[in-house]
Amino acid sequence: MPKLFSDPDAITDDIIREVGTGLVVGLPLGLGKANHIVNALYRRAAADRAIDLTFFSALTLEKPKPSNLLERRFIAPVIDRLFGGYPDLTYADALHAGALPPNIKIIEFFFLAGRWLHVPFAQQHYISANYTHAASYILERGLNVITQLVAKRIVDGVARYSLSCNTDTTLDLLRARAEGRASFKLVGQVNSELPFMPGQGDLAADEFSAILDSPETDFPLFAPPAEPIGDTKYAIGLHAAGLVRDGGSLQIGIGQVGDALAQGLIVRHRDNAQFHEIIKRLAPATAQRTALETGPFEKGLYGVSEMLFEAFLGLLDAGILRREVDGVALHGAFFLGPKSFYRSLREMPGEQLARIQMMPVSFTNQLYGEEERKRRARVDARFVNNAMMATLMGAAISDGLEDGQVVSGVGGQYNFVAQAFALQGARSILTLEASRRTRAKLESNIRWSYGHTTIPRHLRDIIVTEYGVADLRGKSDADVIAAMLAVSDSRLQGELARQAKDAGKLPKGFEIPAAHRENFPERIAAALKPAREAGLLPTFPFGTDFTDVEQRLIPALQLLQETQSSPLRLPGMLWQGFARRPDAADKECLARLGLDAPTTLAERAYRALVAAALARSREI
């Protein structure tokens, strides 16, 4: 049975007594970090240079850090409300400050997107790895401790502990230990908010060497609020929703596109005629060719996804995820989401929760091991993941920049692309926005070439932008380039086509078809407007932790941020803001930002800009 502790420093003493001063500590990706134990280990090593401490981890979660007055005033109350009691990870603060002691190393194989750009130690100690390879890499480094947040349940008077949100690598490592390929101590920290999940992560107490369990070390789970879904993300999600085959299998990456895809599938299932109309408006010239799967879900889908998030519960509630494999409708390896997501899992009746099983990442992300069983289950699979950029010849850039800076990580993306080519009837769908605005300049996310690649062009399959679907599998380079141009931003298509022709990869006489020369944001907004107004495509389809006032402010602040990238537009907004008298609703918004009674010149300017942005955001 494990030793029981109520004090993080005491459990740290026990770890060092049992293991020694050379500590290679595995921390689960994301939510499952035992923050109090991690911080106690860090403090001890920082105070005693004889201790050699390595944390091997991924996705270190940090509270948002506002960068200007408006961001501070908007997000500070949200941080207090959603993250107020969440204990910060001390090592993250030291990394940002460049103050990590020389006897402590932090190694990650996946970053919180963009958070560690230009942080030298983090960039230098990043390991580029498929999610399924992470466990073997940490074993090679001499793993001797895993610390993990766990849920607790008493069954017949005996404590059991659930790995809950992070069965991903821990179960693979426990299997290695059981087979004699590893030797490490599993140390748990009990959290009362963590759902007790059924399946392989439901462990007997004797799997653990020590448990930290105390009201003083309980804390609210990290709960990022759902992000608002705009027209661009909805267009991408709706196009992807028309590619999912009834009776098939589904994996979705996290983020706004994942939520948009899930809502698109729900509209397709519940309001099928409306779904057909939306697709027709989005892609009038190609709807019949690209949106091949538009019927309601009579057989249902089976979900198998490394990450579970709130949209999957929406698909279960809608009756879309109902094709069961051995009694399970949804397999996952880790989860993260807003407070409502965790609450739903905690309060879900046992017979419903049993249809959701948490598994090792080796199960969700690859076919090796029980391959025949997996092949029978993963019929007509669709693996839907996000990219930052793509090339005209079909390579995808998802994790880093051409100067070597890592934005996030490969994670499971390659795993899912490989499965798409290994499984009969499966497809990999990579999604991206066609363009982005950098300062005052519009740039294409579809490039002729780029000096970094996540998914090489020989694994090109389906690329989806807001302007449509590019089906690339098995196509010649010229046909791939033509398909990618058809889903590019029309403001940038000409230069892309010129580069391809100059390189001899596209015939000199090639012309982009007229139907694809109307790829403008205004067309997307007009196509989606009827569905938006009918409530079929809500900004937060699965709920939100933002208040009503905050929800009104979000589009205005987004508009203001876009305007700031084009400084010549700011004087007009200032003039409009000073000239208009805010109504009662706008006054609520201004008060929420502390701009109802401005006292400084800066506050008066911000008040005018926000007032104008509120007015303009209602007109969009």
N, C-alpha and C positions, 0 to 999 in steps of 0.2 A: 504494500500500500504506500502511497506517496506521503512524504512529510508535508504537514500543513503549516502555513505561515500567514501572518497577518501584516508583516512589515517587509517592505521591499528590500531594505538593507540586510535584514536577517536572511532572506532567501538568497541574496547575492553572496553572503558569507558561505552559505551551504553549497552553492554552485562552485565557488572557488575551492572549498575543502574537497569536494568530490572530484573535480576535474583538474584543478591546478591553475596556474597563472597564465597559461597559454590558451586563450579562449577563442574558438571559432564558432560564432553564434549565428544560427539561421533565424531570420525574422520573416514571417509570412508577408507576402505581397499585400499591400493595401491595409484593409480594415483590421486584420487579425494580429496586429502587433500588440504585445503585452507592454504597454508604454511605461508603467511604473517599474517593471523589472528592467527594461531596456535602459531607462534613465538611471536606475541605481547602479547597474553595471558600468555605465559610462562614467558616473561620478567616481566610482571606486577606481577605475583605470586612470582617470584624469588625475586623481590624487596620489596614485602609486604607479610610478613609471616601470616598476618591475612586472606589472601586468601587461601582457601583450593581447590586445582585444581587437578582433575583427568581426564586424557585423556584415553578413552577406544578406542582401535584401532586394526589394523592388518596390516601386510605387510608395515612396515615403509621403504620407499625407500631411499637408500643412494647411492651416487656416489661410483664407485669402488675405492678401496684403495690399490695401488700396494705395494708389500712387499720387492722387491729387485731391483737392478739396472736395469735389463732388463725389468722387469714389468713396472717400472717407465718410462723408455724411450719409451716403446711401448704404454702404456695406457695413459700417461699424455696428449699427443696431442689429443687422442680420447676423453678424458674427456672434454678437452677445447672445442672441436668441437661439441660434443653431449650434454654435461651437463653444459657448461660454465655459462649460465645465470640462472640455476636452483637454487633456494634458499634452502640451507640446513636447515633441521629441527633442531632447537637448542636443543630440548630435547634429540635427538639421540646422539649428541656430549656429553651432560652431562651424559647420561647413560653409554656410553663407558668409560668416564673418572671417573665413580663412584662419580660424583659430583652433583647428583640430590638433590635439596633442600628438606627438610623434609616435607614441605607442598604440594609437587607435587608428584603425582603417575602416572606412565605409565603402563597401563594394555593392553596386546595384546593377541589375540587368534590365531594369525598366524604370524610366523616370516619369514623374508627374509632368505632363506635357509642358515643355518650355521652361519649367521651373529651374533647371540646372544649366541653362545656357550660359556660357562664359564664366562658369564657376570651375576654376582649373582642377582642384582636387577631384571633384565629382566627375568631370569629363575624363580625367586621366585614369580613374579607377573604375570606369564603366566597363562592363563585359557585354559584348554583343552576343546574344544567345537566343535561340528558340526557347520558348517557354518549357518545352519538354526536355531540354538539355540542362536546365538550371540545376536540377537535383544532382546530376552526375558531376557538375562542376564544383558544387559545394562539398560533395563527398571527397573529391580529389584534393580539396584544400584542407581536409582534416576536420570536418564538422564534428564538434563534441557537445554542443548544446543547441536545442531549439526552444525558444520561448514563444508561447502562443496564447492569445486570448481565447477563452473557452466559455461555453455555456455549461451550467450544472443542473443535474436533475437527480432526485433521490428515487430509486426504484427498489421496492421491498427493503427499505432501510439502508440501502447501499448507494453511495454516490457514483454517478456516471458522468462523463464529461464529453461534450460535443465539440469537435473542431469547427463546426458551424460554418462561418463565412470563408474558411480557408482549408479545404481538404486538398487543394491543388498539389503542392509539392510535398506537404507533410505526410500524406498517405504514401506517396512513392518512397519517401525516406524511411518511413516506418516499415515498409515492406523490405527495404534493403537491410534494415536492422534485424528483422525477423529471419532473414535468409543468411545472416552472418556477414553481410557485406559492409556493415557500418556499426559503429558503437557511439552512441550519444545519449545525453540526458534530455528527456522531454519535460519541460517545465511550463506549467499552465498558470494563467491569471484569470480568475472567474469574473465575468461581467454579466450583470443582471439583465441588461438590455439585449444581449446577444440571443437570437433565436436558437433553440435546441433543435438541430436538424437531424432527421433520420438518415439511416444508411451507413456506409462504411466509416464515416467520421464519428459515429456514436461509440465511444471508447470506454472500456473498463478503467477503473482508477489505477490499476497496477501498471498501465502503460506509461504512467507519469512517475518521475522521481520526486517532484515537489509541486505543490499548488499554493499560489497566493490567493487568499480568499478573505476579504475584509470590506466592510462598508466604506472604510477610509480610502480604499484603492479602487472602488467602483467608479465608473465615469460614463457620461453619455457618449454613445457611439459617434464616430465621425459621420456626419450626415449631409453631404453636399446637396443643395436644393436642385431640383430639375431646372434645366435651362430652357428659356423660351424658344419656340420653333418658329422661324420666319418662313417666308415664301420659298427661299432658295432651298432650305433643308427639306421642306415639305415636298417640293417638286422632285428632289432626289429620292426621297423615301417612297413617293407614289410610283415613280418609274420602277423602282426596285420591287415594289409590291406586286407589280404586274409580271414578275419573273418567277414567283414562288408557286410551285406546283402542288395542287391538292393531293394529300396522301403522302407528301414528302417529309423532309427533315429540314430543320432551320437552326442556323447559328447567326447571331447578330452581335456586332461590336457596340460598345457603349457610346452614348452621346446623342446629340440632337437628331442625327440621321437615323439612329436606331429607334428612337421614339417616334419619329416621323414614319418610318417603315411600319412599325407596329400599328400605329393609328391608321395608316393606309390599308393594312390587311384587315383591320376591324371594319373600316368603311366598305371595303370590298365584300366582306362577309355579310354585314348587316344591311347595307344600303347599296346593293350591287348595281342598280341602274344608275345611281349617282356616281359610283366609281367609274363606270363606263363613260359617263359624261365628262368627268374630270380628266380622265386619260385622253379623251378625244380633244378636249380643249388644250391640254398640255402639249400634245404631239399630233396635231391633225393630219400631218402627211405620213406619219409612220406608226400610228396607233395599232393598225392591224398587223404590222410586221413585227413590232417589238413587244407589245403588251399581250403576249400569247396566253397568259394564265390570268384570266379575269373573272372566273366564276366564283361563287361562294364555296366555302370549305365543307363539302359533304363528308369526306373521309377524315379531315383534320390533319394536323401536323404533329410531328414529334420534335421536341426541342432538345438539342445537344449543343451546349455553348460553354466555352470556358468561363465566361462571366455571365452571371444572372443579375438582372436589374428590374426595375419596377414595371417596365413595359411587358416583360414576360408574364407577370401576374395579370396584366390587362388582357393578354392573349388567352390565358387560361380562363379568365372570367367570361370572355366572349365566346368560349367554346371552340376556339381555333386550335389551340394545343390540346388535342384529345386523342391522337393516335398513340396508344400506349405500347411500350416495349417492356415486357415483364412487369406490367402494372405501373410503369413510370411514364409520365408524359413529358418530363423535363429533367434532364441531367445537366449539372453544372459543376464547376470546380472552385469558383470563388464568387462572392457577391459584394456589392457596394451600392448604396442608394440613399434616398432621403429618409427621414424619420418614419414617414407613413409606410414605407417599404418594410422596414424592420418590424414595425408594429403589426403589419398584415401577416408576416411570417410567424410572429410570436402567437398571434391570436387565431391562426388558421386551425380549423378542426383537424384532428389527427388523421382522419381518412383522406382529407384533401392534401395535407402536407406530405403524406406518404407517396403522393404522385410526383413529388419533387425530391430528387436524390442528389446529394453532393458526392462527387467522385474525385479521384486523383486526376491531375491534368493529363497523365498518360492515357487515361480513358477518353476524355473529351477531345483531345487534340491530335490523336494519331490512331492509326489502325492496328499497329503492332500490339500483340497480346489479345487473345480472343477475337482474332481478325474476322473469322467467318461470322461470328455473332454480330459484330459491329457492321459488317457489310450488309447483313440481312436487315438490320435496323435502319441504316442510314441511306434509305432509298431516295432517289431524286433530291439529294441534299442541295441546299443553297447556303453558301457561306458568305455573309455580307459584312464587309469591313471597310474602314475608312483609310483614305490616303490623303496626303497633303498635295502631291503633284503627280503627274504622269507625263510620259513622253509621247510624242506622236506615233512612236513605234511600239507603244504598249507597255513599257516598263513603268513600275510604280515606285514612288518615293513616299514613304510613310513614317520614317523614324528619325531621319537626320538630314543635315545640310551638306552641301558639297565642300564646305570648308572643314568638315570633320566634326563639327558640333552636333551632339546628339540631342534631339528634341524629346524623344520618348523612348522607344525601343521596338524591336521586332515583335516581342511578345509571342502571340500565337498566330500572327498573320501568315507566316510562311507555312506553318502546320496546316492551316485550313486550305490554303491554295494547293498544297500537295495532296490533301484529301480529295479536293475537287477533281484533280486529274486521275486519282487512283480509283474513285468510286464510279460505278456505272450510273449515268444520268445526272451526275453532280455538276455544279457550276460554282466558280468563285466570282463574286460580284464585289468589285472595289469601287467605292464612291468618293467623289470629290467635287468641290465647287469649281466651276469652269474658270473663274478669275478671282482676283482679290485686289484691294486697293492698298498700296503701300505709300503712305504719306499722300501726296497729290497724284500719284501715278497709278494707273490701272495696269495690272500685270496678269498674264495668263498663268493659270495653274497647269495648263497643258503646254509643255515645252518641246522644242525640237530635240534638245538633248539636255542632260543634267549630269553633274559630276558625282552623283551618289545614287545608288539603287537599293531598294528593299526587295522588290519582286522583279526578277529579270524578265526581259521581253519574251523569252522562250516559254514563259509560264503565263503569258497574257491570255485573258479569258473574256470577262465582261467588265467594262468600265461604264459607270453611270454618273452623269452630271445632271444639273437641273434642266438641261436642254435635251436629254434623251439617253438612249442606251446604245453603246458601241459594243457590238458582239465581235470579238477579235479572234476567238479560238480557231486555229487552223487556217487563218487567212494569210495571204501574201502581205509583204510590207506595204505595198502600194494600197491595197485594200484596207489595211489597218489604218494607215495614215488618213485615207478618205473618211473612214468611220470616225476617227478621233476629231477630224476637222468638223464633222457634222454635229458634234456635241460640244464644240468650243464656243466661246463668247464671240459673237459676230464682229465686235469692235476690234478683235485681235486676230481674226481668222486669216486676213490677207497676208500679214507678215509671216504667220506660221506656214501657210501654203507656199510662200516664196522660198522660205528656208528649205522646205522639203524638195521643191523643184530644183533649187540651186545645188542640192546634194545629189541630184539624179535619182531620187527615190519616188518621185511623182511625175507623171507625164507633163511636159510643158503646157499642153493644151487643157489640162484638167481644170474644171470649174466646180466650185461648191454648188450643189443644187439649190435652187431658189428657196425651197422650203426650209433649208438649213441656214439661210442668210438672215433669218429673223430671230436669231438667238440673243435677245435683249432682256434685261430684268423686267422691263415694263410689260413685256408679253407674258412672262411668268406670273406677275402680279395680277394682270387682267384675267388670265386663265383660272387662277385659283380664287378670285374674288367671290364668285357665287357660292362656292363651297365654304369659304371662310365666313361669309355672312350668314349661311345656313347653320353654322355651328358644327359642321362636320370636321373641320380642321382647327381645333382650338389651339391657342398658344401654348397651353399646358395640358395636353390630352390626358395625363395620368395624375393630375393634381399638382399642387405647389405649396411650398412653405412660405411664399411671399404673400404679404397682405394685399388687399384690393388696391390700396394707394400705391404700394410698391409695384404692382403689376401695371398700373397706369404709367408709372415713371420709367419702367424698363425700356419700352420702345423709344421714348423721348430721349433718354440718355444714350441709347444706341445711335440714334440719329445725330445727336450732338457729337458723339465720338467720330462718326463718319465725316461730319462737317469740319471738324478740327483738322482732318487730314487734307482739307482743301481750304487753306486760310482765307482765300478770296471770298469765300461764302460767309465768313463769320460777320462782317459788317452788316450784311443784310439781315441776318438773324438778330443781331443786337438791336438794329433799328426796329424790327418787328416786335421784339420783346418789350422795348421801352414804350412803344406806341400802343400796345394792346392792354386792356384791363382784364386781368384773370378772373374767371368765373369761380364759383364755390369749389368745384372739383379741383381746379388748378391750384387754388389757394391751399387745399389740403396737401397737394403734392409739394408745393413750395415750403409749407410748414414742416413737412417730413424731412426736408433737406436743411432746415434751419434758415431758409431764405425768405420767410414771411415778413421779417422786419430787418432788412439788411442795414448794417452800420458802417461798412467799409466800401470803398470803390470796387474792390474785387467782388464782394458779395453782391453789390448792385448789378455788376456786369453778369455774374453767374445767374442771378435771378432773371435778368432779361433773356439770356440765352436759353434757360430752361423753360421759361414761359413760351418763347417762340417754338422751341422743340416740341413742347406739349401740343401746341396748336397744329403744327405740321404733321406730327405723328398720327393725329386723328384723321388727317386728310388722305393718308396713304391707303 
